[in-house]
């Protein structure tokens, strides 16, 4: 899964050796929105969360579910799971960890008014009951059978019950019996509530500035090498690379793919490249009218399957991967990389056929095309602006008049969460090797009480797709679940409510003297960076 490339030759200032350094300096490619682990499921937020907090489970660098605060788990039946908790664990403030902390944390997630687009409440809404049996056991009953519960729990950070003393707290399908108060986002950002059981504790969080972490000497697991970690968001690729070359940063995320050839031969730097599950895609708007299609006038051409197929056929994914991504991407054939559970076997890359695309537009009643605006980030995904500009050019060639509006991720994501766009370029990485995770969040018809379709901003709804996709969510038999996901995948590829483009590879540059292999989920944990 990984390739580590040594970059050889001279030219950089000498770096302090890893053995001498006590602070690891990491330049993030995107800004964490807050120190609140229940706020928004973004990769930079996950990087910060995983330093400070633990879940009952965790997902390793290869997307395997492994123990964390729970040492083991078993099913009593298809809906009832028993988690045995790790003994002797303490939070960074010295409080002992136990089962009531799990109930408290899940209730806070359910009642978190500052959570963005159901990032975490979608998981707990699928739970019927969460019960503490003493301090050492948690029993979770799901509303429906959920084969991916252990991987879902990895993203749900556990915080101490002492942050709000609620008598009679419980977790059931009808709520927690307590409305508040709950720890606020401000309390996490100022460090008051940012108390976890993870390998580091929060020293300072500032929006747009460096985030300071200190080693948690009471951590239950392997102690990290670094006494302190500084996470600095540098969202522009040029300054990020310059900071590494100047010796101001030790590790940087996502150097420009165009800089990789130029960096070859520099013996002071190494590069890690890891294929990932992060799909870059276009999400289309099914509302009538759509605000950024044909000037916001009805009818909306995107509602016609022939138009959606034409837009997909207009895109040369191979050329984007080769010429814009410099080979650090895999053209998409479907919604997860081929070979993962639920993918359709031996699918070729989605075809490029502009002549057929023009014919489909004419057949759909748009021989002269139509107009739309493409919205995208300009600082979140690898070469995101260049990719969306190339897509706009491909659309122009089939007669679709496309404008590009690219903006910082801090602006883009809240606007997308309010469903303000009609064609938005997004990115998503799987937390487990199952296609149903993408379907569950992005394509199933929206059903907020059940936590389904919470990222379906385009409001696509298709009963033929929903039937197998929803059935797969509660099918415990792996073979049967795979068949249902493949059935749903075939319908989705024919209907194209979401147009897959490519899978990013994660890229990191770091100074010689360190080792880091990269991760499939594209997070950058200081715990994985070690002296050579």
C-alpha positions as a Python dict, from the first residue, in 0.01 Angstrom:
ca = {
    (1, 'X'): (0, 0, 0),
    (2, 'X'): (288, 241, 54),
    (3, 'X'): (584, 379, -120),
    (4, 'X'): (850, 577, 63),
    (5, 'X'): (1076, 769, -171),
    (6, 'X'): (1411, 899, -54),
    (7, 'X'): (1501, 1231, -210),
    (8, 'X'): (1877, 1255, -256),
    (9, 'X'): (2120, 1548, -307),
    (10, 'X'): (2228, 1857, -127),
    (11, 'X'): (2097, 2205, -94),
    (12, 'X'): (1901, 2235, 231),
    (13, 'X'): (2007, 2380, 559),
    (14, 'X'): (2102, 2109, 807),
    (15, 'X'): (1816, 1998, 1031),
    (16, 'X'): (1840, 1918, 1398),
    (17, 'X'): (1850, 1539, 1435),
    (18, 'X'): (1533, 1366, 1554),
    (19, 'X'): (1707, 1239, 1866),
    (20, 'X'): (1790, 1597, 1970),
    (21, 'X'): (1445, 1739, 1900),
    (22, 'X'): (1175, 1742, 2168),
    (23, 'X'): (905, 1920, 1966),
    (24, 'X'): (770, 1779, 1643),
    (25, 'X'): (646, 2050, 1406),
    (26, 'X'): (377, 1944, 1156),
    (27, 'X'): (235, 2174, 889),
    (28, 'X'): (-126, 2083, 814),
    (29, 'X'): (-273, 2146, 471),
    (30, 'X'): (-609, 2253, 615),
    (31, 'X'): (-733, 2431, 924),
    (32, 'X'): (-906, 2231, 1201),
    (33, 'X'): (-1241, 2396, 1267),
    (34, 'X'): (-1215, 2353, 1645),
    (35, 'X'): (-1074, 2142, 1925),
    (36, 'X'): (-1422, 1997, 1980),
    (37, 'X'): (-1399, 1628, 1877),
    (38, 'X'): (-1776, 1615, 1817),
    (39, 'X'): (-1797, 1920, 1588),
    (40, 'X'): (-1717, 1823, 1229),
    (41, 'X'): (-1579, 1510, 1063),
    (42, 'X'): (-1297, 1662, 857),
    (43, 'X'): (-951, 1511, 814),
    (44, 'X'): (-767, 1798, 990),
    (45, 'X'): (-1014, 1768, 1278),
    (46, 'X'): (-950, 1393, 1290),
    (47, 'X'): (-575, 1453, 1303),
    (48, 'X'): (-619, 1682, 1603),
    (49, 'X'): (-878, 1458, 1771),
    (50, 'X'): (-663, 1146, 1751),
    (51, 'X'): (-382, 1315, 1943),
    (52, 'X'): (-604, 1408, 2238),
    (53, 'X'): (-897, 1166, 2249),
    (54, 'X'): (-973, 798, 2211),
    (55, 'X'): (-1281, 609, 2102),
    (56, 'X'): (-1387, 265, 2216),
    (57, 'X'): (-1212, 138, 1902),
    (58, 'X'): (-964, 286, 1659),
    (59, 'X'): (-886, 233, 1291),
    (60, 'X'): (-522, 165, 1208),
    (61, 'X'): (-324, 289, 908),
    (62, 'X'): (-475, 11, 691),
    (63, 'X'): (-840, 73, 796),
    (64, 'X'): (-845, -229, 1028),
    (65, 'X'): (-1051, -190, 1346),
    (66, 'X'): (-838, -249, 1655),
    (67, 'X'): (-894, -207, 2031),
    (68, 'X'): (-866, 131, 2202),
    (69, 'X'): (-1061, 209, 2520),
    (70, 'X'): (-1241, -121, 2466),
    (71, 'X'): (-1009, -419, 2471),
    (72, 'X'): (-1263, -660, 2320),
    (73, 'X'): (-1620, -683, 2199),
    (74, 'X'): (-1874, -950, 2113),
    (75, 'X'): (-2230, -976, 1988),
    (76, 'X'): (-2503, -1128, 2200),
    (77, 'X'): (-2732, -1111, 1897),
    (78, 'X'): (-2758, -909, 1575),
    (79, 'X'): (-2843, -591, 1766),
    (80, 'X'): (-2668, -624, 2101),
    (81, 'X'): (-2293, -569, 2146),
    (82, 'X'): (-2090, -599, 2465),
    (83, 'X'): (-1768, -394, 2497),
    (84, 'X'): (-1514, -475, 2771),
    (85, 'X'): (-1326, -164, 2874),
    (86, 'X'): (-957, -118, 2939),
    (87, 'X'): (-870, -106, 3308),
    (88, 'X'): (-658, 160, 3474),
    (89, 'X'): (-713, 431, 3212),
    (90, 'X'): (-721, 792, 3327),
    (91, 'X'): (-811, 1113, 3152),
    (92, 'X'): (-546, 1380, 3118),
    (93, 'X'): (-696, 1561, 3420),
    (94, 'X'): (-647, 1251, 3638),
    (95, 'X'): (-1011, 1135, 3642),
    (96, 'X'): (-1060, 760, 3606),
    (97, 'X'): (-1220, 638, 3282),
    (98, 'X'): (-1519, 407, 3299),
    (99, 'X'): (-1841, 304, 3128),
    (100, 'X'): (-2046, 608, 3242),
    (101, 'X'): (-1806, 829, 3046),
    (102, 'X'): (-1916, 649, 2730),
    (103, 'X'): (-2283, 716, 2804),
    (104, 'X'): (-2204, 1081, 2883),
    (105, 'X'): (-2003, 1125, 2561),
    (106, 'X'): (-2271, 974, 2338),
    (107, 'X'): (-2534, 1193, 2504),
    (108, 'X'): (-2321, 1501, 2444),
    (109, 'X'): (-2289, 1405, 2076),
    (110, 'X'): (-2666, 1366, 2053),
    (111, 'X'): (-2720, 1706, 2217),
    (112, 'X'): (-2435, 1899, 2055),
    (113, 'X'): (-2593, 2209, 1902),
    (114, 'X'): (-2265, 2315, 1738),
    (115, 'X'): (-2217, 1990, 1545),
    (116, 'X'): (-2188, 2043, 1170),
    (117, 'X'): (-2414, 1843, 932),
    (118, 'X'): (-2467, 1547, 1164),
    (119, 'X'): (-2103, 1445, 1145),
    (120, 'X'): (-2123, 1227, 1458),
    (121, 'X'): (-2486, 1231, 1571),
    (122, 'X'): (-2567, 1023, 1263),
    (123, 'X'): (-2377, 739, 1432),
    (124, 'X'): (-2542, 764, 1773),
    (125, 'X'): (-2888, 810, 1625),
    (126, 'X'): (-2863, 452, 1504),
    (127, 'X'): (-2830, 332, 1863),
    (128, 'X'): (-3134, 225, 2063),
    (129, 'X'): (-2962, 200, 2404),
    (130, 'X'): (-2619, 248, 2558),
    (131, 'X'): (-2588, 105, 2908),
    (132, 'X'): (-2305, 108, 3159),
    (133, 'X'): (-2274, -218, 3350),
    (134, 'X'): (-2055, -98, 3633),
    (135, 'X'): (-1736, 80, 3530),
    (136, 'X'): (-1592, -189, 3306),
    (137, 'X'): (-1861, -289, 3055),
    (138, 'X'): (-2072, -104, 2800),
    (139, 'X'): (-2370, -273, 2632),
    (140, 'X'): (-2483, -112, 2306),
    (141, 'X'): (-2811, -204, 2142),
    (142, 'X'): (-2853, -80, 1786),
    (143, 'X'): (-3186, 18, 1635),
    (144, 'X'): (-3118, -210, 1340),
    (145, 'X'): (-2843, -468, 1292),
    (146, 'X'): (-2524, -274, 1215),
    (147, 'X'): (-2228, -481, 1093),
    (148, 'X'): (-1998, -176, 1098),
    (149, 'X'): (-2062, -66, 1456),
    (150, 'X'): (-1701, -129, 1572),
    (151, 'X'): (-1560, 91, 1295),
    (152, 'X'): (-1829, 357, 1349),
    (153, 'X'): (-1730, 387, 1715),
    (154, 'X'): (-1370, 474, 1628),
    (155, 'X'): (-1471, 832, 1542),
    (156, 'X'): (-1673, 894, 1861),
    (157, 'X'): (-1436, 1057, 2110),
    (158, 'X'): (-1488, 981, 2478),
    (159, 'X'): (-1481, 1275, 2721),
    (160, 'X'): (-1508, 1269, 3103),
    (161, 'X'): (-1847, 1264, 3270),
    (162, 'X'): (-1724, 1528, 3516),
    (163, 'X'): (-1749, 1801, 3253),
    (164, 'X'): (-2120, 1826, 3340),
    (165, 'X'): (-2271, 1648, 3638),
    (166, 'X'): (-2601, 1508, 3516),
    (167, 'X'): (-2793, 1290, 3759),
    (168, 'X'): (-2995, 1011, 3604),
    (169, 'X'): (-2821, 1030, 3269),
    (170, 'X'): (-2915, 754, 3028),
    (171, 'X'): (-2896, 693, 2654),
    (172, 'X'): (-3194, 552, 2470),
    (173, 'X'): (-3367, 600, 2139),
    (174, 'X'): (-3586, 876, 2283),
    (175, 'X'): (-3298, 1079, 2425),
    (176, 'X'): (-3080, 1111, 2732),
    (177, 'X'): (-3326, 1241, 2990),
    (178, 'X'): (-3117, 1558, 3029),
    (179, 'X'): (-3117, 1857, 2796),
    (180, 'X'): (-2811, 2035, 2930),
    (181, 'X'): (-2590, 2208, 2995),
    (182, 'X'): (-2327, 2032, 2782),
    (183, 'X'): (-1965, 2130, 2720),
    (184, 'X'): (-1950, 2401, 2455),
    (185, 'X'): (-1723, 2442, 2155),
    (186, 'X'): (-1568, 2744, 2328),
    (187, 'X'): (-1478, 2528, 2629),
    (188, 'X'): (-1301, 2281, 2402),
    (189, 'X'): (-1116, 2557, 2221),
    (190, 'X'): (-993, 2719, 2541),
    (191, 'X'): (-887, 2380, 2678),
    (192, 'X'): (-1141, 2361, 2960),
    (193, 'X'): (-1326, 2066, 2805),
    (194, 'X'): (-1055, 1931, 2573),
    (195, 'X'): (-973, 1647, 2809),
    (196, 'X'): (-919, 1302, 2669),
    (197, 'X'): (-735, 978, 2730),
    (198, 'X'): (-512, 1012, 2424),
    (199, 'X'): (-133, 1035, 2394),
    (200, 'X'): (-131, 1417, 2406),
    (201, 'X'): (-315, 1694, 2591),
    (202, 'X'): (-414, 2029, 2450),
    (203, 'X'): (-202, 2325, 2557),
    (204, 'X'): (-330, 2590, 2315),
    (205, 'X'): (-576, 2609, 2027),
    (206, 'X'): (-605, 2914, 1805),
    (207, 'X'): (-802, 2941, 1483),
    (208, 'X'): (-554, 2992, 1202),
    (209, 'X'): (-254, 2968, 1433),
    (210, 'X'): (-35, 2697, 1576),
    (211, 'X'): (-198, 2431, 1794),
    (212, 'X'): (23, 2328, 2086),
    (213, 'X'): (12, 1978, 2236),
    (214, 'X'): (206, 1824, 2524),
    (215, 'X'): (268, 1457, 2587),
    (216, 'X'): (15, 1296, 2823),
    (217, 'X'): (238, 1111, 3065),
    (218, 'X'): (-59, 912, 3202),
    (219, 'X'): (-145, 771, 2858),
    (220, 'X'): (-241, 404, 2873),
    (221, 'X'): (-67, 306, 2548),
    (222, 'X'): (283, 328, 2407),
    (223, 'X'): (431, 666, 2500),
    (224, 'X'): (498, 881, 2192),
    (225, 'X'): (855, 988, 2125),
    (226, 'X'): (780, 1360, 2111),
    (227, 'X'): (740, 1561, 2432),
    (228, 'X'): (550, 1830, 2243),
    (229, 'X'): (378, 1867, 1907),
    (230, 'X'): (299, 2185, 1718),
    (231, 'X'): (32, 2157, 1447),
    (232, 'X'): (39, 2464, 1223),
    (233, 'X'): (-220, 2510, 946),
    (234, 'X'): (-43, 2637, 634),
    (235, 'X'): (-316, 2612, 375),
    (236, 'X'): (-114, 2745, 80),
    (237, 'X'): (116, 2485, -73),
    (238, 'X'): (403, 2725, -149),
    (239, 'X'): (452, 2856, 206),
    (240, 'X'): (406, 2504, 341),
    (241, 'X'): (694, 2367, 135),
    (242, 'X'): (905, 2676, 202),
    (243, 'X'): (863, 2618, 575),
    (244, 'X'): (1000, 2266, 540),
    (245, 'X'): (1292, 2375, 325),
    (246, 'X'): (1378, 2653, 569),
    (247, 'X'): (1381, 2412, 861),
    (248, 'X'): (1075, 2568, 1027),
    (249, 'X'): (866, 2250, 993),
    (250, 'X'): (959, 1884, 1030),
    (251, 'X'): (666, 1726, 843),
    (252, 'X'): (431, 1883, 589),
    (253, 'X'): (113, 1748, 434),
    (254, 'X'): (40, 1753, 60),
    (255, 'X'): (336, 1916, -108),
    (256, 'X'): (248, 2016, -463),
    (257, 'X'): (270, 1722, -698),
    (258, 'X'): (448, 1952, -941),
    (259, 'X'): (727, 2005, -686),
    (260, 'X'): (809, 1637, -652),
    (261, 'X'): (1037, 1622, -959),
    (262, 'X'): (1209, 1943, -848),
    (263, 'X'): (1272, 1800, -502),
    (264, 'X'): (1435, 1483, -623),
    (265, 'X'): (1799, 1481, -532),
    (266, 'X'): (1760, 1676, -209),
    (267, 'X'): (1918, 1456, 57),
    (268, 'X'): (1767, 1653, 345),
    (269, 'X'): (1409, 1551, 261),
    (270, 'X'): (1212, 1232, 225),
    (271, 'X'): (869, 1174, 80),
    (272, 'X'): (591, 932, 173),
    (273, 'X'): (317, 843, -75),
    (274, 'X'): (19, 631, 37),
    (275, 'X'): (-273, 530, -187),
    (276, 'X'): (-596, 622, -9),
    (277, 'X'): (-970, 576, -31),
    (278, 'X'): (-1029, 951, -65),
    (279, 'X'): (-1268, 992, -356),
    (280, 'X'): (-1280, 1329, -531),
    (281, 'X'): (-1625, 1369, -685),
    (282, 'X'): (-1892, 1607, -812),
    (283, 'X'): (-2222, 1612, -625),
    (284, 'X'): (-2517, 1723, -838),
    (285, 'X'): (-2827, 1918, -736),
    (286, 'X'): (-3174, 1764, -787),
    (287, 'X'): (-3377, 2057, -658),
    (288, 'X'): (-3617, 2240, -888),
    (289, 'X'): (-3492, 2494, -971),
    (290, 'X'): (-3124, 2458, -888),
    (291, 'X'): (-2969, 2791, -783),
    (292, 'X'): (-2653, 2764, -994),
    (293, 'X'): (-2787, 2594, -1306),
    (294, 'X'): (-2923, 2798, -1598),
    (295, 'X'): (-2936, 3109, -1384),
    (296, 'X'): (-3153, 2938, -1126),
    (297, 'X'): (-3440, 2889, -1370),
    (298, 'X'): (-3654, 2575, -1393),
    (299, 'X'): (-3640, 2314, -1529),
    (300, 'X'): (-3317, 2179, -1383),
    (301, 'X'): (-3124, 1984, -1653),
    (302, 'X'): (-2936, 1785, -1386),
    (303, 'X'): (-3254, 1594, -1306),
    (304, 'X'): (-3225, 1416, -1645),
    (305, 'X'): (-3008, 1104, -1622),
    (306, 'X'): (-2883, 1162, -1978),
    (307, 'X'): (-2739, 1498, -1875),
    (308, 'X'): (-2564, 1345, -1573),
    (309, 'X'): (-2420, 1068, -1789),
    (310, 'X'): (-2304, 1328, -2042),
    (311, 'X'): (-2119, 1524, -1774),
    (312, 'X'): (-1942, 1207, -1663),
    (313, 'X'): (-1850, 1113, -2020),
    (314, 'X'): (-1706, 1461, -2075),
    (315, 'X'): (-1430, 1411, -1815),
    (316, 'X'): (-1096, 1254, -1909),
    (317, 'X'): (-1001, 1107, -1573),
    (318, 'X'): (-680, 953, -1700),
    (319, 'X'): (-554, 1289, -1824),
    (320, 'X'): (-638, 1457, -1493),
    (321, 'X'): (-452, 1187, -1298),
    (322, 'X'): (-148, 1205, -1524),
    (323, 'X'): (-118, 1572, -1614),
    (324, 'X'): (-271, 1755, -1318),
    (325, 'X'): (-214, 1509, -1034),
    (326, 'X'): (130, 1405, -1168),
    (327, 'X'): (41, 1041, -1116),
    (328, 'X'): (-49, 1086, -748),
    (329, 'X'): (-408, 973, -807),
    (330, 'X'): (-598, 671, -938),
    (331, 'X'): (-878, 740, -1192),
    (332, 'X'): (-1210, 624, -1052),
    (333, 'X'): (-1410, 331, -1182),
    (334, 'X'): (-1662, 346, -896),
    (335, 'X'): (-1707, 488, -546),
    (336, 'X'): (-1431, 298, -363),
    (337, 'X'): (-1106, 161, -506),
    (338, 'X'): (-1151, -168, -691),
    (339, 'X'): (-1122, -471, -467),
    (340, 'X'): (-1274, -325, -151),
    (341, 'X'): (-1587, -482, -8),
    (342, 'X'): (-1896, -396, -209),
    (343, 'X'): (-1714, -280, -521),
    (344, 'X'): (-1811, -430, -855),
    (345, 'X'): (-1534, -664, -976),
    (346, 'X'): (-1309, -570, -1267),
    (347, 'X'): (-1469, -238, -1360),
    (348, 'X'): (-1268, -23, -1600),
    (349, 'X'): (-1210, 346, -1539),
    (350, 'X'): (-1521, 547, -1616),
    (351, 'X'): (-1512, 624, -1990),
    (352, 'X'): (-1419, 947, -2166),
    (353, 'X'): (-1639, 998, -2473),
    (354, 'X'): (-1718, 1365, -2554),
    (355, 'X'): (-1897, 1275, -2879),
    (356, 'X'): (-2138, 1050, -2692),
    (357, 'X'): (-2175, 1321, -2425),
    (358, 'X'): (-2284, 1579, -2686),
    (359, 'X'): (-2529, 1328, -2835),
    (360, 'X'): (-2683, 1263, -2492),
    (361, 'X'): (-2723, 1636, -2428),
    (362, 'X'): (-2901, 1677, -2762),
    (363, 'X'): (-3122, 1378, -2687),
    (364, 'X'): (-3210, 1536, -2351),
    (365, 'X'): (-3318, 1857, -2527),
    (366, 'X'): (-3001, 2060, -2475),
    (367, 'X'): (-2827, 2064, -2814),
    (368, 'X'): (-2679, 2404, -2728),
    (369, 'X'): (-2590, 2305, -2374),
    (370, 'X'): (-2675, 2505, -2063),
    (371, 'X'): (-2489, 2701, -1794),
    (372, 'X'): (-2377, 2607, -1444),
    (373, 'X'): (-2133, 2710, -1172),
    (374, 'X'): (-1886, 2464, -1023),
    (375, 'X'): (-1805, 2525, -656),
    (376, 'X'): (-1490, 2389, -496),
    (377, 'X'): (-1228, 2447, -230),
    (378, 'X'): (-901, 2617, -316),
    (379, 'X'): (-696, 2484, -25),
    (380, 'X'): (-832, 2147, 84),
    (381, 'X'): (-759, 1869, -168),
    (382, 'X'): (-449, 1805, -375),
    (383, 'X'): (-450, 2047, -671),
    (384, 'X'): (-819, 2114, -610),
    (385, 'X'): (-831, 2439, -811),
    (386, 'X'): (-649, 2290, -1108),
    (387, 'X'): (-879, 1986, -1104),
    (388, 'X'): (-1202, 2185, -1097),
    (389, 'X'): (-1073, 2419, -1370),
    (390, 'X'): (-992, 2120, -1589),
    (391, 'X'): (-1341, 1978, -1533),
    (392, 'X'): (-1491, 2313, -1632),
    (393, 'X'): (-1289, 2304, -1955),
    (394, 'X'): (-1410, 1951, -2030),
    (395, 'X'): (-1770, 2065, -1981),
    (396, 'X'): (-1714, 2363, -2211),
    (397, 'X'): (-1606, 2123, -2487),
    (398, 'X'): (-1947, 1953, -2488),
    (399, 'X'): (-2133, 2284, -2485),
    (400, 'X'): (-2196, 2323, -2111),
    (401, 'X'): (-2096, 2676, -2011),
    (402, 'X'): (-1920, 2624, -1679),
    (403, 'X'): (-1786, 2886, -1440),
    (404, 'X'): (-1567, 2806, -1139),
    (405, 'X'): (-1608, 2954, -791),
    (406, 'X'): (-1330, 2823, -567),
    (407, 'X'): (-1301, 2934, -205),
    (408, 'X'): (-1124, 2848, 121),
    (409, 'X'): (-1247, 2534, 292),
    (410, 'X'): (-1359, 2736, 595),
    (411, 'X'): (-1608, 2909, 365),
    (412, 'X'): (-1691, 2615, 137),
    (413, 'X'): (-1789, 2353, 395),
    (414, 'X'): (-2044, 2561, 590),
    (415, 'X'): (-2201, 2676, 263),
    (416, 'X'): (-2216, 2319, 133),
    (417, 'X'): (-2367, 2210, 465),
    (418, 'X'): (-2646, 2460, 400),
    (419, 'X'): (-2695, 2308, 51),
    (420, 'X'): (-2609, 2633, -125),
    (421, 'X'): (-2437, 2474, -429),
    (422, 'X'): (-2561, 2296, -740),
    (423, 'X'): (-2242, 2124, -856),
    (424, 'X'): (-1988, 2093, -576),
    (425, 'X'): (-1654, 1914, -587),
    (426, 'X'): (-1600, 1724, -267),
    (427, 'X'): (-1369, 1466, -119),
    (428, 'X'): (-1444, 1174, 111),
    (429, 'X'): (-1234, 898, 263),
    (430, 'X'): (-1373, 569, 390),
    (431, 'X'): (-1322, 477, 755),
    (432, 'X'): (-1360, 109, 670),
    (433, 'X'): (-1326, -101, 356),
    (434, 'X'): (-1697, -94, 268),
    (435, 'X'): (-1877, 94, -7),
    (436, 'X'): (-2189, 122, 207),
    (437, 'X'): (-2021, 400, 410),
    (438, 'X'): (-2026, 630, 106),
    (439, 'X'): (-2381, 529, 19),
    (440, 'X'): (-2497, 581, 378),
    (441, 'X'): (-2369, 938, 401),
    (442, 'X'): (-2386, 1075, 48),
    (443, 'X'): (-2648, 891, -160),
    (444, 'X'): (-2925, 728, 42),
    (445, 'X'): (-3237, 945, 63),
    (446, 'X'): (-3210, 1190, 351),
    (447, 'X'): (-3358, 1059, 676),
    (448, 'X'): (-3207, 1268, 961),
    (449, 'X'): (-3379, 1081, 1248),
    (450, 'X'): (-3203, 764, 1131),
    (451, 'X'): (-2877, 940, 1047),
    (452, 'X'): (-2906, 850, 676),
    (453, 'X'): (-2815, 1067, 379),
    (454, 'X'): (-2677, 1341, 603),
    (455, 'X'): (-2434, 1453, 331),
    (456, 'X'): (-2686, 1411, 48),
    (457, 'X'): (-2687, 1785, -16),
    (458, 'X'): (-2812, 1739, -372),
    (459, 'X'): (-3135, 1579, -240),
    (460, 'X'): (-3117, 1277, -475),
    (461, 'X'): (-3376, 1013, -389),
    (462, 'X'): (-3415, 684, -574),
    (463, 'X'): (-3615, 396, -429),
    (464, 'X'): (-3446, 137, -653),
    (465, 'X'): (-3110, 242, -508),
    (466, 'X'): (-3234, 286, -151),
    (467, 'X'): (-3372, -67, -130),
    (468, 'X'): (-3041, -258, -158),
    (469, 'X'): (-2832, 21, -5),
    (470, 'X'): (-3044, 45, 310),
    (471, 'X'): (-3074, -333, 331),
    (472, 'X'): (-2693, -361, 325),
    (473, 'X'): (-2670, -143, 637),
    (474, 'X'): (-2835, -411, 850),
    (475, 'X'): (-2716, -728, 678),
    (476, 'X'): (-2469, -907, 905),
    (477, 'X'): (-2371, -1177, 654),
    (478, 'X'): (-2066, -1048, 463),
    (479, 'X'): (-2144, -1222, 133),
    (480, 'X'): (-2506, -1108, 128),
    (481, 'X'): (-2405, -752, 223),
    (482, 'X'): (-2149, -745, -58),
    (483, 'X'): (-2414, -847, -312),
    (484, 'X'): (-2651, -573, -195),
    (485, 'X'): (-2377, -309, -216),
    (486, 'X'): (-2287, -419, -567),
    (487, 'X'): (-2652, -398, -672),
    (488, 'X'): (-2675, -46, -531),
    (489, 'X'): (-2344, 47, -693),
    (490, 'X'): (-2462, -54, -1039),
    (491, 'X'): (-2772, 164, -1002),
    (492, 'X'): (-2564, 458, -875),
    (493, 'X'): (-2320, 435, -1166),
    (494, 'X'): (-2608, 428, -1413),
    (495, 'X'): (-2787, 720, -1248),
    (496, 'X'): (-2474, 931, -1168),
    (497, 'X'): (-2612, 1159, -892),
    (498, 'X'): (-2250, 1175, -778),
    (499, 'X'): (-1978, 1170, -1045),
    (500, 'X'): (-1656, 999, -927),
    (501, 'X'): (-1332, 1157, -1053),
    (502, 'X'): (-1030, 995, -885),
    (503, 'X'): (-880, 865, -562),
    (504, 'X'): (-612, 1085, -414),
    (505, 'X'): (-286, 947, -290),
    (506, 'X'): (-172, 1098, 38),
    (507, 'X'): (164, 1276, 10),
    (508, 'X'): (387, 1393, 294),
    (509, 'X'): (734, 1546, 291),
    (510, 'X'): (954, 1532, 599),
    (511, 'X'): (1311, 1589, 697),
    (512, 'X'): (1573, 1320, 677),
    (513, 'X'): (1624, 1153, 1013),
    (514, 'X'): (1254, 1080, 1054),
    (515, 'X'): (1043, 787, 940),
    (516, 'X'): (677, 807, 841),
    (517, 'X'): (486, 575, 608),
    (518, 'X'): (168, 774, 555),
    (519, 'X'): (-186, 657, 619),
    (520, 'X'): (-480, 550, 406),
    (521, 'X'): (-704, 797, 593),
    (522, 'X'): (-464, 1089, 520),
    (523, 'X'): (-434, 1193, 884),
    (524, 'X'): (-91, 1289, 1019),
    (525, 'X'): (-49, 1156, 1373),
    (526, 'X'): (270, 1259, 1550),
    (527, 'X'): (265, 914, 1712),
    (528, 'X'): (347, 759, 1372),
    (529, 'X'): (647, 986, 1313),
    (530, 'X'): (960, 841, 1466),
    (531, 'X'): (1334, 896, 1465),
    (532, 'X'): (1503, 692, 1198),
}
